[in-house]
């Protein structure tokens, strides 16, 4: 079946000059519940937990939530869409670092 007849799950994150939450290393307080949560997010994203430490927690969480919903609706297509309402460069370095951690070779902004 072609993509024109497929279901896609789209998670949308709107930003207006604020960061993508805390850096994982700052968010993680050593508690058992946060360790379970972080391990689950990393597993869902196929991301080694050591690579997650320097990334923004919100990017991990929002991206994984799209995947969770795609599984729930039994589709293989999950999309995270980030819409910046402020300066287009706000948060881009965090987003690019996240994409590189997931294996992207080159990340450039579309301005």
C-alpha positions as CSV (number, residue, x, y, z in Angstrom):
1,X,0.0,0.0,0.0
2,X,1.4,3.4,-0.9
3,X,1.7,6.3,1.5
4,X,-1.3,8.1,0.0
5,X,-3.6,5.5,1.7
6,X,-1.6,5.3,5.0
7,X,-2.4,6.6,8.4
8,X,0.2,8.9,10.0
9,X,0.4,10.1,13.6
10,X,1.7,13.6,13.9
11,X,2.7,15.1,17.3
12,X,3.0,18.9,17.1
13,X,5.3,20.9,19.4
14,X,4.8,24.7,19.2
15,X,7.6,26.9,20.5
16,X,7.6,30.6,21.1
17,X,11.0,31.6,22.3
18,X,11.3,29.0,25.1
19,X,13.6,26.0,25.2
20,X,12.6,22.3,24.8
21,X,12.6,21.8,28.6
22,X,15.5,20.8,30.7
23,X,18.6,19.0,29.5
24,X,18.1,15.3,30.4
25,X,21.2,15.4,32.7
26,X,19.5,18.2,34.7
27,X,16.0,16.7,34.5
28,X,17.2,13.3,35.8
29,X,17.4,13.4,39.6
30,X,18.4,9.8,40.2
31,X,14.9,8.6,41.2
32,X,13.8,5.2,40.2
33,X,10.7,6.5,38.4
34,X,12.7,8.9,36.2
35,X,15.2,6.1,35.4
36,X,12.4,3.9,34.2
37,X,10.9,6.7,32.2
38,X,14.2,7.7,30.6
39,X,15.1,4.0,29.8
40,X,11.6,3.6,28.2
41,X,12.0,6.8,26.1
42,X,15.5,5.8,25.0
43,X,14.4,2.3,24.1
44,X,11.5,3.7,22.1
45,X,13.8,6.0,20.2
46,X,16.6,3.4,19.8
47,X,18.8,5.9,21.5
48,X,21.6,4.9,23.9
49,X,21.0,6.5,27.3
50,X,24.5,8.0,27.4
51,X,23.6,10.0,24.2
52,X,20.4,11.3,25.8
53,X,22.2,13.0,28.7
54,X,23.0,16.2,26.7
55,X,19.6,16.4,24.9
56,X,16.5,18.2,25.8
57,X,14.0,16.0,27.7
58,X,10.9,17.5,25.9
59,X,12.3,16.4,22.5
60,X,12.6,12.8,23.7
61,X,9.2,12.8,25.3
62,X,7.3,14.4,22.4
63,X,9.0,12.1,19.8
64,X,8.4,9.0,21.8
65,X,4.7,10.0,22.3
66,X,4.2,10.1,18.5
67,X,5.7,6.6,18.3
68,X,3.5,5.3,21.2
69,X,0.4,6.7,19.4
70,X,1.5,5.2,16.1
71,X,1.7,1.8,17.7
72,X,-1.7,2.3,19.3
73,X,-3.3,3.1,16.0
74,X,-1.2,0.3,14.3
75,X,0.6,2.5,11.8
76,X,4.3,2.6,10.9
77,X,4.3,6.4,10.4
78,X,5.1,8.7,13.3
79,X,6.0,12.4,12.8
80,X,7.2,15.0,15.2
81,X,6.5,18.5,13.9
82,X,8.2,21.4,15.6
83,X,6.7,24.8,14.8
84,X,8.7,27.9,16.0
85,X,6.6,31.0,16.5
86,X,9.6,33.1,17.5
87,X,13.0,33.5,16.0
88,X,13.4,30.6,13.6
89,X,16.8,29.9,15.1
90,X,15.6,29.6,18.7
91,X,16.1,26.0,19.8
92,X,17.4,24.8,16.5
93,X,20.8,23.8,17.9
94,X,19.0,21.6,20.5
95,X,16.8,20.1,17.8
96,X,19.8,19.5,15.5
97,X,21.7,17.8,18.4
98,X,18.6,15.5,18.9
99,X,18.5,14.6,15.3
100,X,22.2,13.9,15.1
101,X,21.9,11.6,18.2
102,X,19.2,9.7,16.3
103,X,21.6,9.2,13.4
104,X,21.0,12.2,11.0
105,X,24.1,13.0,9.1
106,X,23.3,16.6,8.2
107,X,20.8,19.0,9.8
108,X,20.2,22.4,8.3
109,X,17.4,24.8,9.0
110,X,14.8,25.6,6.4
111,X,14.3,29.4,6.8
